[in-house]
């Protein structure tokens, strides 16, 4: 019996070593991994699968054991349906080559297991790490129990102790792999957060060192230009130049204010607000600007929406996004604003039928100096993204060139959805 345990521990090495190698040397972002047909993660799982199936722990001709189930589970949970199905098909092929007598039972068992794993995947990533381990442990224990029942009914009850021991080793290995992958995901998330914080700190330092130094001279220059514009000795042709200069100074002032919004910590604190009223007021404020630009705004906003956030800042974000949407519409167009509660979040959607945003710019949206407008700085959206992040919310942007753009803002609600039972 100890010989087969030794062999199964070699299988454990075949699972853990490629996983550790991937984490240390080959790790890739999940978003990048999802766009690649054959990712590094998938290749690591294929390697583990081939090694475990090629060198199983053999007790007798009827009792062979390997850890193929672990790469299959991991492929479905962390890769998705396509990598999971691809790995399962590869496993069927290896089974047909290595153990043709087990092919049909294997196909039957793993087709059912694959369907269950695809269903589990839909809820798996919403759970905490503790519940993720619990869900997959229960799934594996059901599989292990079916094998135990088979051994009893086939008259091989003497192999029960060995089967239980091997199942415990497999379960521990599965938990270790989940813990390693979740640790990797957390590290990648922290790295992204650190990059974001460093970027904001760089902008903050620049804003703090420059803004206050240039605001006073700008105010003085603007004041003198205002006096000159009222002088009767200035020709009308020159007066237009003064007007343009004042407008450009005002634009520079706006840019400085946006920098300061990023640099200084917010002075207000979280408060529970009537979000329905704030959103309706924001639509009313921007409606005049919409009429001037021949844009029709429609809305569908639920009543009694409550959000704990910065009141003035969230209104700034809403108005900024709606203003950008209006400016993206070349001629007459439409914008729809909706808000509803979904679970413990408030979901706000701002949709326009403007010119849209190209894919290469969409990926970098919110980056300073990235703007689709000729004279834009991109700081407005940078401020908006940062404010939503400070409120523990998220912004998702979907856009198609020539069709329009949809901003979806999710904010934590202070009440549960009354429509959910």
C-alpha positions as CSV (number, residue, x, y, z in Angstrom):
1,X,0.0,0.0,0.0
2,X,2.8,2.4,0.8
3,X,4.3,1.9,-2.7
4,X,1.1,3.3,-4.2
5,X,1.0,6.2,-1.7
6,X,4.6,7.0,-2.8
7,X,3.5,7.0,-6.4
8,X,0.6,9.3,-5.7
9,X,2.9,11.7,-3.9
10,X,4.9,11.9,-7.1
11,X,1.6,12.8,-8.8
12,X,1.2,15.6,-6.2
13,X,4.6,16.9,-7.3
14,X,3.4,16.8,-10.9
15,X,0.5,19.1,-9.9
16,X,2.3,21.5,-7.5
17,X,5.6,22.0,-9.2
18,X,4.1,23.3,-12.5
19,X,1.7,25.5,-10.6
20,X,4.6,27.0,-8.5
21,X,6.7,27.4,-11.7
22,X,3.8,29.3,-13.3
23,X,3.3,31.6,-10.3
24,X,7.0,32.4,-10.0
25,X,8.1,32.7,-13.7
26,X,5.1,32.6,-16.0
27,X,2.2,34.5,-14.3
28,X,-0.1,36.5,-16.5
29,X,-3.0,38.8,-16.0
30,X,-6.4,37.2,-16.1
31,X,-7.7,39.6,-18.7
32,X,-4.8,38.9,-20.9
33,X,-5.2,35.1,-20.3
34,X,-8.8,35.3,-21.4
35,X,-7.9,36.8,-24.7
36,X,-5.3,34.3,-25.7
37,X,-6.3,31.1,-27.5
38,X,-3.6,29.0,-25.7
39,X,-2.4,30.7,-22.6
40,X,0.6,29.8,-20.4
41,X,-1.9,28.8,-17.7
42,X,-3.5,26.3,-20.1
43,X,-0.1,24.9,-21.1
44,X,0.8,24.3,-17.4
45,X,-2.5,22.4,-16.8
46,X,-1.8,20.3,-19.9
47,X,1.6,19.4,-18.6
48,X,0.2,18.4,-15.2
49,X,-2.5,16.4,-16.9
50,X,-0.1,14.5,-19.1
51,X,2.4,13.7,-16.3
52,X,-0.2,12.5,-13.9
53,X,-2.0,10.3,-16.4
54,X,1.3,8.9,-17.8
55,X,2.6,7.8,-14.4
56,X,-0.4,6.8,-12.3
57,X,-0.3,5.0,-9.0
58,X,-1.0,1.3,-9.8
59,X,-2.3,-1.0,-7.1
60,X,-3.7,-3.7,-9.5
61,X,-5.0,-4.0,-13.0
62,X,-8.4,-2.9,-11.8
63,X,-7.2,-0.1,-9.4
64,X,-5.2,2.7,-11.0
65,X,-5.2,6.2,-9.5
66,X,-4.0,9.6,-10.6
67,X,-4.8,13.3,-9.9
68,X,-6.2,14.2,-13.4
69,X,-9.3,15.6,-11.7
70,X,-7.3,18.6,-10.2
71,X,-6.2,20.1,-13.6
72,X,-9.7,19.6,-14.9
73,X,-11.3,21.4,-11.9
74,X,-8.8,24.2,-12.1
75,X,-9.2,24.7,-15.8
76,X,-13.0,25.1,-15.5
77,X,-12.8,27.4,-12.4
78,X,-9.9,29.7,-13.4
79,X,-9.9,29.4,-17.2
80,X,-13.6,29.1,-18.1
81,X,-15.7,26.7,-20.2
82,X,-13.5,26.7,-23.3
83,X,-10.2,25.8,-21.5
84,X,-12.0,23.3,-19.3
85,X,-13.7,21.5,-22.2
86,X,-10.4,21.6,-24.2
87,X,-8.5,20.0,-21.3
88,X,-11.3,17.4,-20.8
89,X,-11.1,16.4,-24.5
90,X,-7.3,16.1,-24.2
91,X,-7.8,13.9,-21.2
92,X,-10.3,11.7,-23.2
93,X,-7.7,11.3,-25.9
94,X,-5.0,10.3,-23.4
95,X,-7.3,7.8,-21.8
96,X,-8.1,6.2,-25.1
97,X,-4.3,5.8,-25.8
98,X,-3.2,4.8,-22.3
99,X,-6.2,2.8,-21.0
100,X,-8.7,2.1,-23.8
101,X,-10.8,-0.2,-21.5
102,X,-11.5,2.8,-19.2
103,X,-12.5,5.2,-22.1
104,X,-16.3,4.9,-22.0
105,X,-16.7,5.0,-18.2
106,X,-14.3,8.0,-18.1
107,X,-16.3,9.9,-20.8
108,X,-19.6,9.2,-18.9
109,X,-18.2,10.4,-15.6
110,X,-16.4,13.5,-16.8
111,X,-19.2,14.7,-19.1
112,X,-21.4,14.9,-16.0
113,X,-18.6,16.5,-14.0
114,X,-17.9,19.1,-16.7
115,X,-21.6,20.2,-16.7
116,X,-21.5,20.6,-12.9
117,X,-18.3,22.5,-13.0
118,X,-19.6,24.9,-15.7
119,X,-22.6,25.6,-13.5
120,X,-20.4,26.1,-10.4
121,X,-18.2,28.5,-12.3
122,X,-21.0,31.0,-12.5
123,X,-21.2,31.5,-8.8
124,X,-17.6,30.5,-7.8
125,X,-15.8,33.8,-8.2
126,X,-18.5,35.7,-6.2
127,X,-17.4,33.8,-3.1
128,X,-14.7,34.4,-0.5
129,X,-11.7,32.1,-0.5
130,X,-13.1,30.0,2.3
131,X,-16.3,29.3,0.4
132,X,-14.4,28.6,-2.8
133,X,-12.4,25.9,-1.0
134,X,-15.7,24.6,0.6
135,X,-17.5,24.4,-2.8
136,X,-14.7,22.5,-4.6
137,X,-14.1,20.3,-1.6
138,X,-17.8,19.2,-1.6
139,X,-17.7,18.7,-5.3
140,X,-14.6,16.4,-5.0
141,X,-15.9,14.5,-2.0
142,X,-19.0,13.6,-4.0
143,X,-16.8,12.2,-6.8
144,X,-14.7,10.3,-4.2
145,X,-17.8,8.9,-2.5
146,X,-19.1,7.5,-5.9
147,X,-15.8,5.7,-6.3
148,X,-16.1,4.3,-2.8
149,X,-19.6,3.1,-3.6
150,X,-18.3,1.4,-6.8
151,X,-15.6,-0.4,-4.8
152,X,-18.2,-1.7,-2.4
153,X,-20.7,-2.9,-5.0
154,X,-17.9,-4.5,-7.1
155,X,-16.6,-6.5,-4.1
156,X,-13.4,-4.6,-3.7
157,X,-14.0,-3.4,-0.2
158,X,-10.5,-4.3,0.8
159,X,-9.3,-1.3,-1.2
160,X,-11.5,1.0,0.8
161,X,-8.8,2.2,3.2
162,X,-6.4,2.9,0.4
163,X,-9.1,4.8,-1.6
164,X,-9.9,7.0,1.4
165,X,-6.2,7.7,2.0
166,X,-5.7,8.6,-1.7
167,X,-8.9,10.8,-1.7
168,X,-7.5,12.7,1.4
169,X,-4.2,13.3,-0.4
170,X,-6.1,14.5,-3.5
171,X,-8.3,16.9,-1.5
172,X,-5.3,18.4,0.3
173,X,-3.5,18.9,-3.0
174,X,-6.6,20.5,-4.5
175,X,-6.9,22.9,-1.6
176,X,-3.2,23.8,-1.9
177,X,-3.5,24.6,-5.6
178,X,-6.6,26.8,-5.0
179,X,-4.7,28.6,-2.2
180,X,-1.7,29.2,-4.5
181,X,-3.8,30.5,-7.4
182,X,-5.8,32.8,-5.1
183,X,-2.6,34.1,-3.6
184,X,-1.4,34.9,-7.1
185,X,-4.6,36.7,-8.0
186,X,-4.4,38.7,-4.8
187,X,-0.8,39.7,-5.7
188,X,-1.7,40.8,-9.2
189,X,-4.6,42.8,-7.8
190,X,-2.3,44.5,-5.2
191,X,0.3,45.2,-8.0
192,X,-2.4,46.9,-10.1
193,X,-3.5,48.9,-7.1
194,X,0.1,49.9,-6.3
195,X,0.6,51.1,-9.9
196,X,-2.6,53.1,-9.7
197,X,-1.5,54.7,-6.3
198,X,1.9,55.5,-7.7
199,X,0.4,57.1,-10.8
200,X,-2.0,59.2,-8.6
201,X,0.9,60.2,-6.3
202,X,2.9,61.4,-9.2
203,X,0.0,63.5,-10.4
204,X,-0.6,64.8,-6.9
205,X,3.0,65.9,-6.4
206,X,3.0,67.7,-9.7
207,X,-0.3,69.4,-8.9
208,X,0.8,70.4,-5.5
209,X,4.1,71.8,-6.7
210,X,2.8,73.7,-9.7
211,X,-0.9,74.7,-9.1
212,X,-0.5,77.2,-6.3
213,X,2.5,78.8,-7.9
214,X,0.7,79.7,-11.1
215,X,-2.8,80.5,-10.0
216,X,-2.0,83.9,-8.5
217,X,-0.1,85.2,-11.7
218,X,-3.0,83.8,-13.8
219,X,-5.6,85.7,-11.7
220,X,-3.6,88.9,-12.0
221,X,-3.2,88.5,-15.8
222,X,-6.9,87.7,-16.2
223,X,-7.8,90.8,-14.2
224,X,-5.7,93.1,-16.4
225,X,-7.1,91.5,-19.5
226,X,-10.6,92.1,-18.2
227,X,-9.8,95.8,-17.6
228,X,-8.3,96.1,-21.1
229,X,-11.4,94.5,-22.7
230,X,-13.5,97.3,-21.2
231,X,-11.3,100.0,-22.5
232,X,-12.7,102.2,-25.3
233,X,-9.2,102.7,-26.8
234,X,-8.9,99.0,-27.8
235,X,-9.9,98.3,-31.4
236,X,-12.6,95.6,-31.9
237,X,-10.1,93.4,-33.8
238,X,-7.8,93.4,-30.7
239,X,-10.7,93.0,-28.3
240,X,-11.4,89.6,-29.8
241,X,-7.8,88.6,-29.1
242,X,-8.3,89.6,-25.4
243,X,-11.5,87.6,-25.3
244,X,-9.7,84.5,-26.6
245,X,-6.9,85.0,-24.1
246,X,-9.4,85.2,-21.2
247,X,-11.1,82.0,-22.4
248,X,-7.8,80.2,-22.5
249,X,-6.9,81.4,-19.0
250,X,-10.2,80.1,-17.8
251,X,-9.5,76.7,-19.5
252,X,-6.1,76.6,-17.8
253,X,-7.8,77.4,-14.5
254,X,-10.2,74.5,-15.0
255,X,-7.3,72.1,-15.7
256,X,-5.6,73.3,-12.5
257,X,-8.7,72.7,-10.5
258,X,-9.0,69.2,-11.9
259,X,-5.4,68.5,-10.9
260,X,-6.1,69.7,-7.4
261,X,-9.1,67.4,-7.2
262,X,-6.7,64.5,-7.6
263,X,-3.9,65.9,-5.3
264,X,-5.8,66.9,-2.2
265,X,-7.6,64.5,0.1
266,X,-11.3,65.0,0.0
267,X,-12.4,67.2,2.8
268,X,-15.9,65.7,3.0
269,X,-16.8,62.4,4.6
270,X,-19.1,59.6,3.6
271,X,-22.7,60.4,4.1
272,X,-26.0,58.6,3.3
273,X,-27.6,60.6,0.5
274,X,-30.8,60.5,-1.4
275,X,-29.2,59.3,-4.6
276,X,-32.5,59.4,-6.6
277,X,-32.6,63.2,-5.9
278,X,-28.9,63.7,-6.7
279,X,-29.2,61.9,-10.0
280,X,-32.4,63.8,-11.0
281,X,-30.8,67.1,-10.0
282,X,-27.7,66.2,-12.1
283,X,-29.9,65.5,-15.1
284,X,-31.7,68.8,-14.6
285,X,-28.4,70.7,-14.4
286,X,-27.1,69.3,-17.6
287,X,-30.4,69.5,-19.5
288,X,-29.8,73.1,-20.6
289,X,-26.5,72.2,-22.1
290,X,-28.1,69.2,-23.8
291,X,-30.8,71.4,-25.4
292,X,-28.1,73.8,-26.7
293,X,-26.4,70.8,-28.4
294,X,-29.7,69.3,-29.7
295,X,-29.5,66.3,-27.5
296,X,-32.6,64.7,-25.9
297,X,-32.1,63.3,-22.4
298,X,-34.5,60.5,-21.2
299,X,-34.3,58.9,-17.8
300,X,-35.6,56.0,-15.8
301,X,-34.5,56.3,-12.2
302,X,-35.9,54.2,-9.3
303,X,-37.3,55.9,-6.2
304,X,-35.7,55.8,-2.8
305,X,-32.2,54.9,-3.8
306,X,-29.7,55.5,-1.0
307,X,-26.0,55.6,-1.3
308,X,-23.2,56.2,1.2
309,X,-20.7,58.4,-0.6
310,X,-19.4,62.0,-1.1
311,X,-22.4,64.0,-2.2
312,X,-20.8,66.8,-4.2
313,X,-18.1,64.5,-5.7
314,X,-20.7,62.0,-7.0
315,X,-22.6,64.8,-8.6
316,X,-19.4,66.1,-10.2
317,X,-18.8,62.6,-11.7
318,X,-22.3,62.3,-13.1
319,X,-22.3,65.7,-14.7
320,X,-18.9,65.2,-16.1
321,X,-19.8,61.9,-17.8
322,X,-23.1,63.2,-19.1
323,X,-21.3,66.3,-20.5
324,X,-18.7,64.2,-22.2
325,X,-21.5,62.1,-23.7
326,X,-23.3,65.2,-25.0
327,X,-20.1,66.5,-26.6
328,X,-19.5,63.2,-28.3
329,X,-22.7,63.6,-30.4
330,X,-22.0,65.4,-33.6
331,X,-25.6,66.5,-34.5
332,X,-28.9,65.8,-32.8
333,X,-28.8,62.7,-30.6
334,X,-30.1,61.0,-27.6
335,X,-28.9,60.1,-24.1
336,X,-30.6,57.8,-21.6
337,X,-29.8,57.8,-17.9
338,X,-31.1,55.0,-15.7
339,X,-30.5,53.9,-12.1
340,X,-31.7,50.8,-10.3
341,X,-30.8,48.7,-7.3
342,X,-29.3,45.3,-7.8
343,X,-28.6,43.4,-4.6
344,X,-26.4,45.6,-2.5
345,X,-25.3,47.9,-5.3
346,X,-26.8,50.8,-7.1
347,X,-26.3,50.5,-10.9
348,X,-26.2,53.7,-12.9
349,X,-26.2,53.6,-16.7
350,X,-25.4,56.6,-18.9
351,X,-25.9,55.7,-22.6
352,X,-25.4,58.0,-25.6
353,X,-25.5,57.4,-29.4
354,X,-22.5,59.6,-30.1
355,X,-19.3,58.9,-32.1
356,X,-18.0,56.2,-29.7
357,X,-14.5,55.5,-28.5
358,X,-11.9,53.4,-30.4
359,X,-10.9,50.2,-28.8
360,X,-7.2,51.3,-28.3
361,X,-8.4,54.4,-26.4
362,X,-11.1,52.5,-24.5
363,X,-8.5,50.3,-22.8
364,X,-6.7,53.4,-21.4
365,X,-9.7,55.4,-20.6
366,X,-9.2,57.4,-17.3
367,X,-5.5,58.0,-18.0
368,X,-4.4,61.6,-17.7
369,X,-4.0,63.4,-21.1
370,X,-6.0,60.7,-22.9
371,X,-9.0,62.5,-24.5
372,X,-11.1,62.0,-27.6
373,X,-11.8,65.7,-27.8
374,X,-9.5,68.1,-29.7
375,X,-8.8,70.4,-26.7
376,X,-9.5,67.8,-24.0
377,X,-6.9,66.8,-21.3
378,X,-8.5,63.6,-20.1
379,X,-8.3,64.8,-16.6
380,X,-12.1,65.0,-16.2
381,X,-12.4,61.2,-16.6
382,X,-9.3,60.6,-14.5
383,X,-10.9,62.6,-11.6
384,X,-14.2,60.7,-12.1
385,X,-12.5,57.3,-12.0
386,X,-10.5,58.2,-8.9
387,X,-13.5,59.6,-7.1
388,X,-15.6,56.5,-7.8
389,X,-12.7,54.3,-6.6
390,X,-12.5,56.3,-3.3
391,X,-16.2,55.6,-2.9
392,X,-15.6,51.9,-3.2
393,X,-17.4,51.7,-6.5
394,X,-16.6,50.7,-10.1
395,X,-16.9,52.2,-13.6
396,X,-17.3,50.0,-16.7
397,X,-17.3,51.5,-20.2
398,X,-18.6,49.8,-23.3
399,X,-18.3,51.6,-26.6
400,X,-18.6,51.0,-30.4
401,X,-17.3,53.6,-32.9
402,X,-20.3,55.2,-34.7
403,X,-22.8,53.7,-32.3
404,X,-22.3,55.3,-28.9
405,X,-20.9,54.7,-25.5
406,X,-22.3,53.3,-22.2
407,X,-20.9,54.2,-18.8
408,X,-22.0,51.8,-16.0
409,X,-21.3,53.0,-12.5
410,X,-21.8,50.7,-9.6
411,X,-21.9,52.1,-6.0
412,X,-22.5,50.3,-2.7
413,X,-26.0,50.8,-1.5
414,X,-27.1,51.3,2.2
415,X,-30.2,49.1,1.8
416,X,-30.9,45.6,0.4
417,X,-33.0,45.3,-2.7
418,X,-36.6,45.1,-1.6
419,X,-37.5,43.2,-4.8
420,X,-35.2,40.3,-4.0
421,X,-36.6,37.5,-1.8
